[in-house]
C-alpha cells in the first residue's frame, strides 16, 4: 500500500487546480468565504477496487493580523484515520496568512510529522518586491505568486463563466523553494453526486507536477460547486500506485447560501 504520509499533501493538490487563476486575476475581491468558515474533507485511497478511508483534513479561516496587515489566517490540519495509525501515523499542519486587500499570501508555514519524519518550513512573501524568504534563503518570485493553501481560497473567487471548455489558464506556485509555471484546463459544468447530495459543479483538470505520489499530466479531475461559495466538492486522481479521492464531507459558517441535498452522516 502507498504510504499515507502524504495525506495533507493530497488535499493540497487542490491548490494545483485552484491556483490556476493567480496570474490572470490577481487582486480579486473576496466574495466566496468569510472568517469562521470550516471545511472537512475525507481522503480515500483505492487499490485493486477497494476504497480505504485514509484520514481527514480540516481547513479553518480565522481573522488575524500580521505585520500591520489584516489577514485571513487559514489552517489546514491533516491526520490519518485512527484505524490506520498503527500502519503510519501522520499529523500535518499547513498555515497561510492572506492579505485581505490583495488576496495574496504574506506568510506560509508548514509543520509535518510523518511517522517521526519532520519538516518545518516558514516562508515570508514580499509580493511588492517579488521575493520569498524561505528558511533564511531568498528566492525571486513572479507577481501574484501563491502558496499551496492560499491558492485554494484565492481561486474560489474566480468567475469561471469567463472561460470556455478547453481553455488553459496559466498560474505560478511557490512550493518547496521552487517556482512552478503550470496551468489548468477548464472542462465545463456537470452534476456530481457525493455522500452529501447531488450538486451542480464546475469541472476542471490541472496540469500536475510529476513527483512523489502523483503522475504528471492532466489526469486529475476536480469539481467545485457552481454557486457563490465555489466549494471544492471532490478531487479524483491516479497516483503512482492506485488512486485517491478527496471528498468534502462537512462545512460550517459559509459566506453564501448553499443549496443542496441534506448532508448524510458517514462513519469514521
C-alpha positions in Angstrom: 0.0 0.0 0.0 1.2 3.5 -0.7 2.4 5.3 2.4 -0.3 7.5 4.0 2.3 10.2 4.9 1.2 12.4 2.0 -2.3 12.8 3.5 -2.4 16.6 3.7 -0.4 16.9 0.5 -3.2 15.0 -1.3 -5.6 17.7 -0.2 -3.2 20.5 -1.1 -3.2 19.1 -4.6 -6.4 21.0 -4.8 -4.3 24.1 -4.9 -2.8 22.9 -8.2 -6.2 23.5 -9.8 -7.5 26.4 -7.8 -4.2 28.4 -8.0 -4.6 28.4 -11.8 -6.0 31.9 -11.9 -3.3 33.6 -9.9 -1.6 35.1 -13.0 -4.7 36.5 -14.7 -6.9 37.6 -11.9 -4.5 38.9 -9.2 -6.2 41.0 -6.6 -9.8 40.0 -6.8 -12.2 41.0 -4.0 -13.2 38.1 -1.7 -16.9 37.2 -2.1 -16.8 33.4 -1.6 -15.7 32.8 2.0 -15.6 34.5 5.4 -13.8 34.3 8.7 -15.1 31.4 10.8 -15.6 29.1 7.8 -14.7 25.4 8.5 -14.4 22.7 5.9 -13.8 19.0 6.5 -12.5 16.6 3.8 -12.1 12.9 3.8 -9.2 11.3 1.8 -9.7 7.8 0.3 -7.1 5.5 -1.2 -8.1 2.9 -3.8 -6.1 -0.2 -4.5 -7.5 -3.1 -6.5 -11.0 -1.6 -6.5 -11.1 -1.3 -2.7 -11.6 2.2 -1.2 -9.9 2.8 2.1 -10.5 5.7 4.5 -7.0 7.1 4.8 -7.9 10.1 7.0 -9.4 13.6 7.3 -8.3 17.2 6.7 -9.8 20.2 8.4 -9.5 23.7 7.0 -10.4 26.8 9.0 -10.4 30.5 8.3 -9.6 32.9 11.2 -9.5 36.7 11.4 -5.9 37.9 12.3 -3.2 40.5 11.8 0.3 40.1 10.5 2.9 43.0 10.5 0.1 45.6 10.5 -1.9 43.8 7.7 -5.4 42.5 8.3 -5.3 38.9 7.1 -7.3 35.7 6.7 -5.2 33.2 8.8 -6.1 29.8 7.2 -5.0 26.5 8.7 -5.1 23.0 7.2 -4.7 20.1 9.6 -4.5 16.5 8.4 -4.1 13.2 10.2 -4.6 9.6 9.4 -7.7 7.7 10.5 -7.4 6.0 13.9 -7.8 2.6 12.3 -4.6 3.2 10.2 -2.4 5.0 12.8 -0.7 1.6 13.5 0.3 1.5 9.9 1.7 5.0 9.5 0.8 7.9 11.8 0.6 11.4 10.3 0.0 14.8 11.8 0.4 17.7 9.4 -0.4 21.3 9.7 -0.2 23.9 7.0 -0.9 27.7 7.6 -1.2 30.7 5.3 -1.7 34.4 6.0 -3.6 36.0 3.2 -3.7 39.8 2.9 -7.4 40.7 2.9 -6.9 43.5 0.4 -4.8 41.7 -2.3 -5.8 38.1 -1.6 -2.0 37.2 -1.8 -0.1 35.3 0.8 2.2 37.1 3.2 3.4 34.0 5.1 3.2 30.2 4.7 4.1 27.8 7.5 4.4 24.0 7.1 4.8 21.7 10.1 4.8 18.0 9.2 5.3 14.9 11.4 5.0 11.7 9.3 6.0 8.6 11.2 8.7 10.6 13.1 10.0 12.3 10.0 9.6 16.1 10.5 9.5 19.0 8.1 9.4 22.6 9.3 9.1 25.4 6.7 8.4 29.1 7.2 8.1 31.3 4.0 7.7 35.0 4.1 6.4 36.6 0.9 7.2 40.2 -0.2 4.8 40.4 -3.1 5.8 44.0 -3.9 9.5 43.2 -4.3 8.9 39.8 -5.9 10.7 37.9 -3.1 10.1 34.8 -0.9 12.3 34.3 2.2 12.3 30.6 3.0 14.5 29.1 5.7 16.9 32.0 5.5 17.2 31.8 1.7 15.8 34.5 -0.6 14.1 33.4 -3.8 12.8 35.6 -6.7 9.1 35.0 -7.4 6.8 36.4 -10.1 3.9 38.8 -9.4 0.8 37.2 -7.8 2.6 34.0 -6.6 0.5 31.8 -4.4 1.3 29.0 -1.9 -0.5 25.7 -2.0 -3.0 26.7 0.7 -3.7 30.3 -0.2 -4.3 29.3 -3.8 -7.4 27.3 -2.8 -9.1 30.3 -1.3 -7.9 32.9 -3.8 -9.3 30.9 -6.7 -12.7 30.4 -5.1 -13.3 34.0 -6.1 -12.8 33.4 -9.8 -15.6 33.8 -12.3 -15.2 30.6 -14.2 -18.0 31.6 -16.6 -15.4 33.7 -18.4 -13.7 30.6 -19.7 -14.7 28.2 -22.5 -14.2 24.4 -22.4 -10.7 23.5 -23.3 -9.2 26.9 -22.2 -5.9 26.6 -20.4 -5.2 29.2 -17.7 -1.5 29.7 -16.6 -0.5 30.3 -13.0 2.5 30.4 -10.7 3.0 28.5 -7.5 5.9 28.6 -4.9 6.4 25.1 -3.4 9.4 23.5 -1.7 11.6 26.6 -2.6 10.8 26.3 -6.3 8.6 28.3 -8.6 6.3 26.3 -10.9 4.6 27.6 -14.0 1.5 25.4 -14.5 -2.0 25.6 -16.0 -5.5 24.4 -15.5 -7.8 23.2 -18.2 -11.4 24.3 -17.8 -13.6 21.3 -18.8 -17.1 22.6 -18.2 -20.1 22.0 -16.0 -21.8 18.9 -14.8 -23.9 17.4 -12.0 -22.0 15.4 -9.4 -23.3 13.1 -6.6 -21.4 12.8 -3.3 -22.5 11.4 0.1 -23.7 14.9 0.9 -26.1 15.1 -2.1 -26.3 16.0 -5.7 -24.8 19.3 -6.9 -24.2 21.4 -10.0 -20.5 21.7 -10.3 -17.7 23.2 -12.3 -15.3 20.6 -13.6 -11.6 21.3 -14.2 -8.3 19.4 -14.8 -4.9 20.7 -13.7 -1.5 20.1 -15.1 0.2 18.2 -12.3 3.9 18.1 -11.4 5.2 14.5 -11.5 6.7 13.7 -8.1 6.5 11.5 -5.0 2.9 10.2 -5.5 1.3 12.0 -8.5 1.7 11.2 -12.1 2.3 14.2 -14.3 -0.2 15.5 -16.9 -3.9 16.3 -16.8 -5.3 13.2 -15.3 -6.6 14.8 -12.0 -10.2 15.9 -12.1 -11.7 18.4 -9.7 -15.3 19.5 -9.1 -16.3 22.7 -7.3 -19.8 24.0 -6.5 -21.3 26.1 -9.2 -22.6 28.7 -6.7 -21.3 31.8 -4.9 -19.2 29.7 -2.5 -17.1 27.7 -5.0 -16.5 24.9 -2.5 -14.2 22.0 -3.5 -16.5 19.0 -3.7 -14.3 16.3 -5.0 -10.7 15.6 -6.2 -10.1 12.4 -8.2 -6.7 11.4 -9.4 -4.5 8.4 -10.2 -1.2 8.2 -8.3 1.9 6.1 -8.8 0.2 3.1 -7.1 -3.6 3.1 -7.1 -5.7 6.3 -6.9 -7.0 8.8 -4.5 -10.3 10.6 -3.9 -10.9 13.6 -1.7 -14.5 14.5 -0.8 -16.0 17.4 1.1 -17.9 15.8 4.0 -18.9 18.8 6.2 -19.0 22.6 6.3 -19.8 25.4 8.7 -20.3 29.1 8.6 -20.4 29.6 4.8 -20.5 33.1 3.5 -23.3 32.5 1.0 -26.4 30.2 1.0 -25.5 26.7 -0.1 -28.2 24.8 -2.0 -28.0 21.0 -1.9 -29.5 17.9 -0.5 -29.4 17.2 3.2 -26.0 16.1 4.4 -25.6 12.4 5.1 -23.8 11.1 8.1 -20.7 9.0 7.4 -18.8 6.9 9.8 -15.1 7.2 10.5 
